[in-house]
Amino acid sequence: MSAAAGSYSLAGKRVWVAGHRGMVGGAIVRRLERESCEVLIADRDTLDLTDQRAVLGWMHNHRPQAVFLAAARVGGILANDSFPVDFLRDNLLIETAVFTGAESVGVEKLLFLGSSCIYPKHADQPIREEALLTGPLEPTNEWYAIAKIAGIKLAQAYRKQYGCDYISAMPTNLYGPGDNFDPAGSHVLPALIRKVHEAKQTGGTVQIWGTGTPRREFLYVDDCADACVHLMQHYSGESHINVGSGQDIAIADLARLVMEVLDYRGEIVTDPSKPDGTPRKLMDNARLRAMGWMPQVDLREGIARSYEAFLAGEGRGL
Ligand code: GFB
């Protein structure tokens, strides 16, 4: 890795969390309560992040010094596969608007959040940062992946052409409070929490999409937020950095774990008419670990906390 140690203090800074109403943005706002900075947020009603002129105006008025770019159109495998225009176009527009604004107002540091789906479908496991652009993408989410790769490249381009301190973090599959529980649009973990909860009430089966054999790595969203703040404070380099838990699990085993945590003993039924997506995407977290960061919340504990949030009605699509 190139000389990438950075030291950036958030103390006393105006810090914009773009996308604060999303699960990750919300967790970053929670995490920043422990830093003595001023957190800026822009409500969706007052600022459309796909509108470059509006974003520029807002940034000129509020003058953020640091930016966490957590705003994105996101969704699970089916939503990605069904709405390619939304996932490609909206994310490109958001990224273009925020990066342009950041350079224009002289933002000191920007962290862009990507996703582990940027890597080739059949990348060697665990996936190192260098695997980017070494092979074809997973077709169900290539639109979103292309937009996120463009975000990484924008950060690198601003660094190269203008000397801006923009960095990128690539989180694995995230879950936690504030998740989207909509059955059609959600990711697998919130979907399973909802399905098992509903099966528990009726005594029915738990249906999982695909074959149940794909493996995924999960990270509790507050751990991801903590990693993002850590990178903002301690990393300054061209390469994006993987952010994960370091462990993956087969989807069928995940369903069993959710059933255990929610205390339901029922039957699991697979639905092979739904896509499996990429067979495995476990990331290599060596770089982040070398910077002294470790996750705190294990999967069982994270699922229990997410279920509490679900029961309290905290989340979208409920
Ligand atoms: O979480 P998920 O939608 O995202 O699906 P991806 C992960 C795996 O869980 C797939 C299976 O193999 C699904 O078929 N699965 C089983 C289910 N039951 C369900 C269910 O009820 N709902 C859902 N959603 N999945 C997304 C990408 O990929 O992950 C995005 O499309 C992004 O671009 C995101 O990268 C993190 O891991 O397959």
Boltz pocket constraint, residues with backbone or C-beta under 6 A from the ligand:
constraints:
  - pocket:
      binder: B
      contacts: [[A, 75], [A, 76], [A, 77], [A, 78], [A, 80], [A, 115], [A, 116], [A, 117], [A, 140], [A, 141], [A, 144], [A, 145], [A, 172], [A, 173], [A, 174], [A, 183], [A, 184], [A, 185], [A, 186], [A, 187], [A, 188], [A, 189], [A, 191], [A, 192], [A, 207], [A, 208], [A, 209], [A, 210], [A, 211], [A, 214], [A, 216], [A, 251], [A, 274], [A, 275], [A, 276], [A, 277], [A, 278]]
      max_distance: 6.0
